[in-house]
Amino acid sequence: MFGCIMLFARTISPSAGGMETHQVEMMKNCMWVVTLDYGYSVYFKKNLRFNGNLRGLIYFLNIIILQDHIRALFMNDASFLSISSELRNAFPSLIFLLRSGGNDIYRAPWENDDIPLHIRQENIRKAINENINIFIVNSDFSYLRSLKFGIRKDIIKKVRGGVDIT
């Protein structure tokens, strides 16, 4: 099943932590990984195949998605939400998943961190509710916090118990 999933992660060499441990396990099984390491980078089994801007990324992904029958884009953190609308427009039939540790939506990573926090948070909320099919949280606390933040209840799925790559 992982052959049909493309992983989106902040970097290809993560540090220690729950989100990062999940990423390492996912990278063992996903053939394609998209990162923010140097602009947008795409790796095939850890070998760099593309590095460039968003337009180039979408063009490159279009080829891969058709060629390898990718069915889902799995974002391991909120860093890619700022381009989720462009990805959704380019690939409307794919399933978009986002795994959240709970705090990342409140920190609201966005392309321009100079934007005030409350505006970035609204951008994050809107991006999740409009572009993400499944929003994965890891605890009751994160589930309730996400509801309070304004994430649609019908897309939130709770997955607990450490790293479960299934």
N, C-alpha and C positions, 0 to 999 in steps of 0.2 A: 504494500500500500504506500510506503514512503516514496517509491519511485514516482508517484503521482503528485507529490507535495514539494513545493519550492519553499525553502526556509528563508525568512528575512530576519537577519540578526545585526546588531550594531557593529560587531567586529567578528573576524574569523578566529581570533585568539582571545577568548573570554577569560575574565578573572573568576575567582571562586565566588559562589553564591548560588541560591536556588534557581534563579532565571538562567544563570550561566551554565549550571550543571545540566539543566534541561536542554540548553542549546548544544552542549557537547554531545549529549545522547542523540539529539535530532540530527546533528551533523554526521554521525556515524552511519545514518540510514538514508539521508536525503542526498540525491546526486547533485542538486543545484542549491547554492547558497548565495543570497544577495546581501551585501554589507554596505555600510557607510564609511568604510576604512579610508578611501581616497576618492571622494565624490561618491559615485555609485559603482560598486564592484560586483562582478558576478563570478563565482567560482564553480567549477565542475570538479567534484571530489577533491577539493582544496587546491586545484590548479586554476589560476586566474585566466579567465576567458574574455572578460570585458571590463573596461574601466572608462567612465565618462559621465556625461550629463543625463538628465532625466529623459530627454527626447531619445537619445541613443539607447538608454536603458530599455525604454518601452519597445523600441524597434527590435532590439536584441532579444528581449523576453518573448515577443510575439513569435519569433522563429522557434525558440526553445519550447514554448508552451504547445505549439502545434506539433512540432517534431517529436516531443517526448510525452505527449498526452497529459500534461500537467492539469490537475483538476482543482488544486487548492494552493493558495498563497498563505503561508503560516508566518505571521509576524510575532517574533518572540518578545518584543517590547514595543512601546508606543512611539519609538523614533521614526517609524515610517508613516505615521498617520498624516503627516503634512503632505504626503504625495498619494494618500489613499484614494482621493477623488480621481486623480489622473489615472491611477491603476484601475480603478473600478470602471471608468469610462472606456479604457483600452481593453479590459477583459471582463465584460459584464456577466459572462456565464460561469466564471470561477467562484469557488467558495473562498471567502476571506475570513481567516481566523486571527484573533489577537489574544495573546496570553499576557495577562497583567499581574504583576506582583501586588497591586493595590496602590502603591505610592506613585507609580509613574504617571497615572492620569492626573494626579494632583500637582505633580511637578511640571506637567504639560510641556514635554520637549517639542519644540517646533523649529522650523528652519531658521527663524529669526527670533532668538531669545531676548532681543531688545523690546519686543512687544510686551506690554504689561501682562502679568500673570493671569488676571481674570479674563482677558481676551484670548490668551493662549488656551486656557481651560475651556472656554466656550468653543474654540476651534476643535479641541480634542473631543469634547462631548458630541459636537455635530458630526465630526468625521467618523466616530464610532457608530453612532446611531444611523448614519446614512450609508456607510460603506462596509461595515463589518457584519458578517453573517453570524459568527459565533464568537462571543467574548468570554474567554476562559479566565476565571479567578481561582485562587488557591485556598480560600478560607471563608468561613461565615462572615468574618469581619470585612473582607474585601467585597463579598457579595453585597452586604448591606451598605457599605460605603459607596459602591458603584451605583446602587439604586438611588441613594441620596444625591449622588453627583448628577443624576439624570440619565443614566444609561438605561435603555429599554430593557425591561424585565425578560421579554421573550427571547433575547439573544444571549443572555448571561447563562453560562454553564459553570458549575462549581466542580473542580477536580482537585481532590486533596490526596495527601499521602506521599509527598515527596515527588520524585521524578518517576512518572509513569508514561513511557513513550507510546503506549497504546492510546 
